[in-house]
Amino acid sequence: MEPHIRSAFDRDLEGVQALVMKMGGLVEHALLQAAQALETRDEALAAEVRAGDRAIDELEDLIHTECARIIALRSPTATDLRTVLTVMRIVGSLERSGDYAKNLAKRSLVLSQMRPVNGSAGSISRMARSVVGLLKDALDAYVTRDAKLADDVRRRDAEVDQMYNSVFREFLTHMMEDPRNITPCMHLHFIAKNIERVGDHATGIAEQVIYLVTGIYPDDDRPKGDVTSLTDSATSTI
Amino acid sequence: MSDQKNKITARGVQVHYGTTHALKDVDVDILDHTVTAFIGPSGCGKSTFLRCLNRMNDTVASARIEGEILLDGENIYDRSVDPVQLRAKVGMVFQKPNPFPKSIYENVSYGPKIHGLSSSKAELDEIVESCLRKAALWNEVKDRLDSPGTGLSGGQQQRLCIARAIATSPEVLLMDEPCSALDPIATAQVEELIDELRNQFSVVIVTHSMQQAARVSQRTAFFHLGSLVEYGETGQIFTSPKDPRTESYISGRIG
């Protein structure tokens, strides 16, 4: 798109989007670090992730202030308006995702005091890497205004849902085998659920990209993953 | 939107001023009880088109108009149509307030008088009061109806012109940049008035202020280089315009 006649408007919009990318980078990093802290039982790393959430929250505040300023001073319309609206929604998703990373780090500190549950941290780590991949692609789609990549992210979220369902079953098995696994598995399950939610936020960001590019929100027909964790047979087994 | 009927239907309207092709094959439906905004850069043809709607271009010697413009299904360019009667039905408010050099009262009463819309002084008094009230001017001028209209402030003069325009009970009100000479308070008063007038007529407004178009209109038409580029619901035009030229213009880019 050609530049604005008032070039300061372009600088404002570019500036706020650069902050979103910086925030996205911090969230991706926090998720990966938290998963690693869980896997390697690294308490120092977990503490670092918890402390780092403050920077993410501060960026959210800064971006919201900046968006309010752009709306007040520049009265954005059309793509400019959609840019500001999507920035505000995307930072909301990123902030929540940052909170989930922080929660993961907090639970990993608790888990490091307990005996490890066979192979579970590895499954969580794989899931986290997969979700971070989604988040990264959603943000890349945002920067490059790539609705096709965004649509791809929406579809791939089903894979994360499936991973969640399979770790859910794995934890259930561990708990049935040995009741001493129940406490750590409950923590692990919350962690898995939270990572799965980050996947939903990545999908939400992808939907914002589609709105930004096309002006239309996508229909809610994205493929849902396995619904095992919601069925009666699963709950009755517990 | 669909329950509103067309007030004006324009088809294939072309305007030439001498050798200049000012308006190129414009089709527009103006809905009844709706504020329609025409936006576009200077020289895009929006004012030319507005002036076609009450045959103001008849007064321009070099202007040549083709196509048809129907008001309630009747072609306003038909030989049998009297332009003076047409302009009583399709009123106009201009960019600069232009009250007659007469009293406030006479400014408003002049139209109804010459069109024979009142039979008595009392009836005329009533029309003057109700029009000045509708134009949100009554309280400011009720004690000095005999003072000259030109003695009012700019914003008051423009509201006086609006009162004058609605005094003949028009069905359509055309406004060509009605607020460009007004301060923000007077602008807000005129915009509030426009919104109320919608209950009674169709309002068509030409404006250079994108924000004004967004604030007052339900439908927006974007003109560029003599063509109608995009016409649609105002919310859609300002959030997701379909044509890249509309986008460039409303978002302040080089188009």
Interface residues (C-beta under 8 A of the other chain):
Chain A: M1 E2 P3 H4 I5 R6 F9 S75 P76 T77 A78 T79 D80 L81 R82 G215 I216
Chain B: M210 Q211 A214 F238 T239 S240 P241 T246 E247 S248 I250 S251 G252 R253 I254
